[in-house]
């Protein structure tokens, strides 16, 4: 959307006043920032004027400390004096790095170059002196100390001369900076005066433009109150608060009342439509939930009962009794939990019964393992969720695999607010395309394998979304055909 210009005909009085105040404040702020920046810059230049003298004095002080530490070591041969010498030597070498090394047409820079070269020779000579003292070569360290002292005096004289040159140069720069500060002060006063005059002119023009339409409106309203109804319609100069009042004055009160009536009727109609839409959505979700929970394939019941009859004919009545009892528990749970919630313990028990029934039907071809965390069995969840997932793993995974079937059910409490349930099978696995089709609900089922005791995988996904009002609660993982499948539920507690 195009940003509105605060000085256009369509801006309010408050907007224009705020814009002018903002412009004035910005001008004052920029002016102050400029002055502060210039003052800080000048102060910084003044502070840096005599920095070079400070650096030269530091160099001179460090040189004298080196000479004193060598002298103390020659007289006392103390380890502290030797340690001080080495530390001061490193410090002095660091200070020398800031001196000039090039041949240039400048007396100050040439002095820096000479001081640096002589200092290198001096440090080499002090090293010879110290080494001779440590080797107890008296003649050598005395001779070396004399040469070192001569270099020390030469360097000091050069440093003194350099310090004087820098002081004269810095004094001249200081006077120049003082003059610049005076010019800056005078320029600042001129800038402040000009900014003040400009701001006053802008404010005066704005106030006049805002007051003029209001004055015309007041005069015309006075004529109407006196009985003169033939006044022409007032021109709307600005689409601001005064413009709104002017338009309302021109259109008369009746048009405003008609507009309010139409607006009230429209709002009431919209509210009724919204309420009806929400009611229909609630009924639709309830119908979807009941429909998804009510899908049970009767073929499984018939096949299981036939297997029980065959088992009763082949074996003793005890195993048949256990089988039929498991069958009764399984279908009793399905019927009882169609329209309500279930606990995690009940869902796991339903899976146990289902695996037991399948192993009776298929002579124990399925190996079933469980890994369940403690103290989570009472967690609520929608019913008829785990058994359809296990059923899909058996129908479409294990039965098409040549190896012995294996189902692993894992329930883990990842944190205080989430639960992860994993159903793994070592079946034929899935391709990424098939996994995508299942999750998106676009997989076309095989007519020969469409029999199922529960809802399809897509219906499980829809049921979870309706129950928890969240998406992406179920995901499927597989390394490819022949590598098994893992269905993972991430449920909020």
N, C-alpha and C positions, 0 to 999 in steps of 0.2 A: 504494500500500500504506500502511496506517495506521501512523504512527510509534509505536514501542513506548515506553511510559512507563517510565523507569528505576526507579521506585518501585513498580511493579505486582507482582503475584504471579508473573509470568512472566519476570522479569528475573534475571540471574545475580548472584552475589555480587560479582564483579569490576565488573559494570555499576553496581550500587548504590554500591559504594565509590567508583568513579570519579565517579558523579553527585554524591555528597556532597562529595567533594574539589573538584569543579568548582564546586558551589554556594558552598562556603566561599571558594574563590579569587575567584569572581565578586563575592561580597559585599565581600571585602577590596579587590579591585581598584576596585569602584565607590566604596567609601569613600575610598580613596586619591585616585582621580580627582576626587572631590568636594572633598576637602581641598586638593589641588593647584590645582584651578580657583579655589577661594575665595582661596587664598593669592596666586595670580597676579593675580586681580582686585584684591585689596587692594594688592598691590605696584604694579600699574598705576595705581590711583587715587592712591597716594602719589607716584608719579613724575609724574603729571599735575597735582599740586597747584600746583607752582611753574612750570608750563609757561607760564602767562600772563605771569608776571614776565619769563621769558626772552624771550618774544615782544616785550614792551614795551621791554626793553633793546636787543634787535636793532633795533627801530624807531628808538630814540634814537641808536644808533651810526650807523645808515645816514643819519639826518638830519644828524648832525655831519659825516660824510664828504662829503655833498653840499655843505654850507656851505664846507668846506675846499677842495673841488675848484673851486667858483666863485671863492673868494678867490684861489687859486693861478692860475686862468686870467686873472683881472683884473690880477694882478701880472706874470705871465710871458707870457700869451697863447700857451701851449704847446698843441700838438695833443693831447698825452697827457692834460693836465688836462681839456681839452674832452671827450675820449673817456671819461675817468673819470666826468665829470659826467653824460653821457648814460646810461652804464651804471648808475650809482647811482640816477638818476632812475627808470629802469624797475624796478629792484629795490625802490625805496621805494614806487612805485605798487602793486606786487604785494603789499607788506606792508599797504598801506592797505585792500586788498580784504577783509581779515579783520576790519576794525573795523565797529562798528555804524553804521547810517545811519538808523535809525528813532527817533522820539520816544517814549521809554518812561520809566516811573517808576523809574529806577535811576541813581544818581549815577555809577557806573562806566560804564554804557552811554552816558550823556549826555556824559561826558568823552571817550569814544571817538568819538562823533559830532562833538564840537567839534574834536578833534584832526584828524579826517579832513577837515572843512571847511576849517580853517585850513591844513592841509597842501596841499590843492588850490590855495588862494590863494598859498601860499608857492612851490609849483612853478611856477605861472604867473608869479610875480614873478621867480624865478630865470631863467626863460626870457627874460623881457624884459631882464634885466641882461645875459645872455650875448649876446643879439642886438644890444643897444646897443654892447657891447664889440667885437663883430665888425664893426659898422658905424662904429667909431671915434667914436661920439657920447659924448664924455667926460661932459658934464653929465648926460645922461640915465642913463648906467649908474651914475654916482655916486649920483644920487637914487634910482634903482631898488634899488641895493645897500643903501641905508639902510633902505628899506621892507622889503626882504627880511630884513635883520638883525633888525628889530623882530619880524616874524612868526616868525623862528627862535627868538627868546627867548621869545615867548609860547607857542609849541608846546612848547619844552623845559620850561617851567614846568608846563604841563598834563600832559605826559608824566611829570614827576616826581611830581605829585600822583596821577596814575592808578597809578603804580607803588607808591606808599605804600598806597593803598586796596587794591590787589590783594594786597599782601604781608600786610596785616592780615587780609584775608578768607582767604587761603590758609593762614595760620598757624592760624586757627580750624579750618579743614577738616582740617589735619594732625593736630591734637589729637583731633578726632573719629575719624579713621581709626585712630589709635593705639589708642583705646579699643575700636574694632570689632575690631581684631586680637587684643586680649586676650580679648574675648568668644568669638571664633572659636577661639582656642586651648583655652579651657575646654570649649566645645562639642565639639571634636574628641576630647578625652579621654573625654568621656561616650559619644560614638558608638562609639569603639573598644572601650570596656569592654563596652557592650551587645552589640556584634557578637561579641565573644569569648565571652560567656556563651551567646548563642544558638547559636553554632557548636558549642560543647562539648556542649550539651544534645542537639542533633541527632545528633552523632556517637555519644553514649552510647546513645541510643535505637536507632539503627541497629545498632550492635554487639550489643546485647542481643537484638534480633530475629533476627540472623543466627546467633548462637551457640546459642540455645535449641533449635531443631530438631536441631542436631548433637549436643547433650547428650542429648536423648531417644533419638536413634538409637544412640549409644554405649552407653547403659544397656540398651536392648533387645537389641543384639547381644551384650552380655555375658551376658544371661540365656539366649539361644539357645546360646551356647558352653557354658553350664553344663548344657545338656540340656533346658531348658524350651522345647518347641516349640509350646506352646499360647498363645503371646503373640499379642495381636490385631495386625492390620495397622496399621502406623504411618500417621497422616494426613500427607498431603503439603501442607505449609503454603505453601511457595514452589516454583515451578518453576525452581529454580536447581540448582547442582551438588549440594547436599545432597538436593534433591528427586529428582534422577536416581538418586543412590545409594539412597535410600529405596525408590523404585519397583523398582529392580533387586533389592533385598533382598526385597521382597514377592513378586516374580514368580519368583524362584529362577533358578538358573543354567541349568537345562534349557531354559527358554523363550528365553533369550538365545542358546544354541547353535542351536536350531531357526531362530531368526530369521537368524543369520549364514549357516547352510546355504542357506536360501531366497534370501538376498541374493546369495551366491556363484553359485548356479545361474542366477539372473536376469541377473547381469552377464555370465556366460559366453555365455548365449543371445543377449543383446544384441550382444556383440562378434562372434559368428558372423554374425548378421543384417547388421551393419554391413559386415563384410568381404565378404559376398556381394553387398550392394548396390553397393559400390565396384567390385567386379569386373564386375558387369553394366553399370554406367555406363561403364566403360572400354571394354568390348566394343561397347557401343552407339555410343559416339563414333567408335571405329575403323570400324565398319560404315557410319556416316553419312558419314565422310570418304571412304571408298572408293566409296560409292554416288554421292556428289556429283561426284567426279572422273571417274567412269566413264560419264557421260551424254554421248554424242556422237550427233548426228542424222545418219543415213546419207543423207538427202536431199541434203545439201550435196555429199557425195562424188559422188553420181550426177550431179547437175547440172553439177558442175565437170568431170567426165570427159567429159560430152557436149559441153561448150563446147570442151574441148581437141580433140575429134575434129572439130568444125566448123572450128576454127582451122587444123588440119592440112590440111583440104581447101581452104581459101581462101588460105592464105599459104605461105611457104616453111617448111621444116622447122626453121630456126633459132629462130624465135619460138615455135613449138610446143615445141621442146626446153626453152626457158627456162620456158615455162608449166608443162610437166609436171614440170620440176625443182623449181619453187616448190611445186607441188602435193605432190610427194613429201616435200619438207622439212616442209611444213605437217602432213601426216598422220603423218609419222615422229615429229615432236615430240609430237603429241597422244598417240600410242600409248606413246611412251617415258616421258612425264612424267605418266601417269595416276596413278601410285602414289608419286610422290616430289616433292621440292621442285624449284624452278627458280630460276635467276638472273634478275635484272631484264633483263639483255641478251637472254636466251633468250625471255622474254615479249615484249619489243619486236620481236625478229626474227619471232616468230610473227605479230604484228600486221602487220608489213611484208609478209610472205608473203600473209596474208589479204587485205589491201587490193589487192595486185598481182593476185591471182586474181579479185577482184571487178571490177577495172578491165578485165581481159580479157573477163570475162563481159558487162559492161555498157558496153563501148566507152569506157572512160576517163571515166565520168561523175563519178567521185569524186576530189576534190582532197585529198591527204593531206600534212599538215605535222607536223614533229616539233620539239620544243624540249627537249633532254635535257641536264641538268647533267653535267659530267665526273666521272670517278672514282666512279660509283655503279652501274656495270653489273653488278658482282659481288655486289650485295646479294641475299640469299636472300629468297624469297617463295613462297607456294603457286602451283602451276602451274595453267594454264587459268583465269586471272583476267581479264587485259586483253582477250583476244580475244573472250570472250562480251560484254563491255561494248561493244566496238567493233561487234560484230555487232548488238546491240540498237539501237545508234545508226543503223546502216545500215537494218536491217529496219523499224524502227518510227519512224524520224525522217526520214532523207534520202529514202527511196523514196516517201514520201507528200508530199514537198515539190516544188514546180514549179521551183525554182531549181536551179542546179548544186550538187551535194552537196559538203560540205567537212567533213573530219575533222581535228582538231588534237589531237595527243598531247603533253602537257607533263609532264615529270618534274623535280621540284625537291626538293632536300635542304634542308628548312626549318631543321634544327639537327642536332646530332650524334646524336640519338636518334630522329628522325622523318623520314619521306619523304612527299611529297605528289604524287600522280599524278592528272592531270586529262585527261578525254576529252571534247572539245567537238564538237558537230555543229550545223550551221545548219539543222536540220530543222524539223519542225512544232511543236516545243516540247511542254510539258506543263502541265496545270493543277495547282494545289496539291493538289487531291483525288487526282489520279492519282499524284503523287509520294508522297503519304502511303500510298496503297494498295500501291505497289511496296515501300516501305521496311517496311511492316507485313506484307507477304506476303499481302495480301487481294485483289490484283488478279486478276480473272477473264480469262484469255487469250482472244484471238480465234482461233477454230478455223481461219480461213482464213490466219492469219499465225503459226501455231504452229510451223512448221518452223524449226529452228535447228541450227547446227553445234555448239553448246555448251550449257552449263547455263543455266537461266533466271536473271534478275537476283536473284530471291529466293534461289536456290541459291548464287549468288556471295556474297551477304551471309552465309548460313549457313556457307559454307566459310571465310570470313574470321574469323567468330566462333569456329569450332572451332580454326582454326590458331593464332590469336593469343590466344584465351581473353579477348577483349575485345569490347565492343559499340560501335555507332555509329562504325565505321571507314569506312563509305560514306555519302555524302550526295549528293543530287540537287538541282540548281538550275536554274530556268527562269523567265524573265520572263513566261511565258504562251504560249498558242498562237501559232505563227508566229514565235517569238523564239529558237528553238534550245534545246538542252539541254546542261548541263554536269554530268558525273559525276565526283566528287572522292573519291579514296581517301587517307586519312590513316593510313599504316602505320608501326608502330614498326620501327626498324632492329635 
